[in-house]
Amino acid sequence: MASTLTTINHSRDVAGLKYVYPVLSRRAGGLSIGINFNTNNACNWRCVYCQVPDLQAGAAPEMDFQLLEDELRFFLDDVLNGDFYERFLIPDGNRVIKDIAISGNGEPTSLKEFASAVTLIGEIATEIGVLPQSNFVLITNGSLVHQPRVQAGLKKLREYGGEVWFKFDSATEAGRRLINNAKQSYQASLENLMLSARLCPTRLQTCLLDYDKRGLSEEEKQAYLDMLKTIKMHVSLKGIMLYTIARPSMQPEAALLEKLSVEALNAFADEIRRLGFDVSVSV
């Protein structure tokens, strides 16, 4: 294992493992240990900014739980007791495990044994002493939260002090089709979001980008603000994370995508803050 980790290098193969990979995360502000359930590059959405090559429609494959345990124990020992930080040239200020993040190359909650995988990760990280000092995060599009097996996993995540980062890039049907290629309706996603917030502490993560020189339209902004007003009447969110693209998309629309300006991101963040939400901005 020899490479350099940067905030623009999120290769799932950098550590040479199947399920576990390190990320120097912009949003986490340090070392994020990623767990990739979707080793087959399969997802039920196809977001236009997705960096996964050869993305295909589908669900996570069957999990090799023994391999996951072996890799996680090996990797955590390497970070905590080995020379991981030196080999990967991690800056001194980032030499801390900020979180363990269930993420990867597709929608992780599509794993049939999702709750069992969450439990295994939580048990190992707690035993070794990474939890509860570090965060335990599920990064998800939230499309399957209505399923009981996923809800069981969210309850386990909460037991280990974890939280959900729930993707919500657009509050319009047209925006969801354009950006996420999502078949699930806005209303269904909203209901799943509120269910997630009731089961486990939940943050919204929203990618804002400039698609084909359209910028961030007033329609999109107003729909998003209206959505937040609805949410506020029913549940509490831990916060909202606004960010824009940082790495090249591997999807056919890549040439049409540009970063949204810092000014536009910050201006929208201020509008959201006026509704009483905690907002972070990553560029």
N, C-alpha and C positions, 0 to 999 in steps of 0.2 A: 504494500500500500504506500505509494509515493505520488504525491500530486500537490496542488495548491488549491485550497478552497477559497472561493470568492462568492460574493452575493449574486453573481451572474452565472456561476457554475453550479447547477443543481442536478448533475448527473447522478442517476440512481446506481451507477456501476462504479463510482469512484473508489469505494472501499472493497470491491471485489466480492460482495456478498449478495445473496438472492433477495432477502427481505429488508435488510437494515442498511441505511445509507446516511452519511452526514451532510448537513446543509448549513452554510453560514447565512442565516436568515435575516433579511431586512426587517421583517415585521417582529420577529422574536428578539432581535438585537444581540445575537450570539450564536452558539452552536445549537442547532436543532437536530435531534436524532430522528430521522424519518423511518417509518415502517411502511413498506410497500406491499399492500395486499394484492394489488392488481398487476402481478408479474407478467400477465399475458397482454398488457397494454389495452385492456378492454374497459369501456365505460358506457353508461346508458345515456350520457350527453356527449356532445362534441362542441366544446367551446372554441370559438375561432382563435383565441389566443393560446390554446393549449400547446405546451412544448413537447408533448409525448409523440415520438415518431411512430409511424405505422399504427396509429390509433384505430381501434376497431370497436364496433358495437358489441356489447356483451357484459358479462358479470365477472367478478373475481373467480379464479380457479380454486379448487380444493386446497386448503392450507396444510402444509407439512409442519405440524406443531412442534415436533422435536427439533427440526432445523431452525424454526423461528427462535425457540428457546436457546439453542446452542449459539446462534449468531448474536442474539441480543446480549447474552452473558459475555461472550467473547469481546464484543464491541465495547460494552460498558467498562469492562476490565481494562481494555486498551486505552480508553479515554481517561479513566480515573487513576490507573496505576502504570500505564505504559508511556510511550513517547509520541502518542498520537498528535498532540498539538505541535510538537517540533517537526515531525515528518510532514505534516500538512501546512506548515508555515502559518499557523493561526496567530493573528495579532494578540498581544498580551491582554488587551481589553475585552477580547471575545473568548477567552479561555474559561468558559463556564457553560455548563449544560443548561440552556434556557428552557428547553422542553423536549419531550418525546412526542412526536406528531405522527398520528396515523394518517397517512396521505398516500402519495405514490402516483401510479400511472393509470388511474381510473377511479371510480366511485367505490371507496372502501366498504361502505355498508352493504354492498352487493354480495359480500362474502357470506355464505350460508352460516358459517360458524362464527359470526361476528362477535357475539357476546363472549364466547369462549376465548377468542383471540384478545379482546380487550382485557379480560380477566387475567390471562397469562402474562401479558405485558405489565399490567399493574402489579401483579404479585412479584415478578422478577425485579422491577424497578424499585419497589418498596423494600424488598429484601436487601438489595445492594446499597440502598440509601440515596438513590436519585430522587425518588418521590418520598415525601411531599415537597421537598425543597424546590424541585423543578416543576414546571407545568406539564400537564398531560392533556394533549389536544387531539381532537378529531376534526380533520378538515374534510368537509362533505358538501355536496350540492343539496343535501336534505331531501332528496326526492323519494326516499324509502322510509322516512321516519314514521309513516303511518303503519308500518309493518311491526307486529308484536316482537319479532326476533331482534329488530333494530332497537326498539324501545328498551328491551332487556339489556342491550349493550350500552345504551345511554345511561341507564340506571347504574350499571357497573362503573362506567366512566365517572359518574358523580361520586360513587363510593370512594374512588381513589383521588378525589379532589380535582377531577378533570373538567374540561369545558369543550363546548362545540364551537367550531368556526363554520358558520352556515353561509354558503355562497348565495348571494342574492344580487345579481348584476343589473337587473332591470325589473321594474314594477309594471311594465306594459307587456301585453302578449306579443306585440311586434318585436319589441326589444329582446325578449326571451328567445324568440325564434331566430332572430338575427345573430345574437351574441352566443347563445348557449345551444342552439338547435335542440331546445327542450320541448318535448311533447306534453309534459305536465303543465297544466294551466297555472296561471298566476294565483288564482284562489286556492288551489290545492297546495301550492308551495307555501303560501301564506299560512294556511292551516297547519302544515307540517312545521313551519318555523315556530309558531306559537306553542305547538305541542313539544317541540324540542326545548324551548325555554322553560316549560313547566317541568320537564324531566331532568334537565341538567343545565348549569349555567351556560349561556349561549351568547356569542358575538356574531354580528353580521360581518361578512367580508365581501366587499364590492369592488370589482375591477372596472374602472372607468377608462375608456380609451377613445381615440379618435378613429372612427370607422369611415373610410372613404371620404375624408374631409368634412364629415358631418358635425364633428365636435359633440358636446353634451347639450342636447336640445332642451328647450324649456319644458316640452311635454314630458321628457324622461325625468327631469328634475322634479317637476310637480307631482308626477305619479309616485315617485320614490318618497317624497315628503308626505304625501297623503297616506302612503303605506305606513310610514313611521307613526303617524298620528293614530292610525287604527291599532297598531301594535301596542302603543302606549296605554290604550284603554283596557288592554287585556293581560299583558305580561310585561316583565322587566327584562331588558337586555343588558349584558355586561358592558357592551360598547359596540362601536361600529368602526371597522377598519376600511378606509378608502385607500386604494392603490391603483397604479397604472402599470402597463406592461414594462418589464425590465429586460426580457430575453426574447429572442426571435421565436415566433410561432412556427409550429411544424404543420400547420393546417393550410389548405388551399387559399384561404383568404389572407395569408400573411402579408402580401404586398399592399393590402388595403389598410393595414393597421399602423397607427402611430401612437406614441405616448400622448396622453392628455396633459396639457401644460400644468405646471405647478400652481400657477395663478388660478386656473379653473378648479383644480382639486381643492385648494385652500378656500376659495370662495364658497364652494358647495359645502365644504366641511363647516364653515361658519353658519350657513343656513340651517344645517342639521343641529348644530350646537344650540341654536336659538330655540329648538324644540325640547331641549333638556337632555340630550344624549351626549355621552362621552365619545369623542371621535379622534382617531389617530389617522395620520396621512403618511403614506410611504410612496416615494418616487424613485 
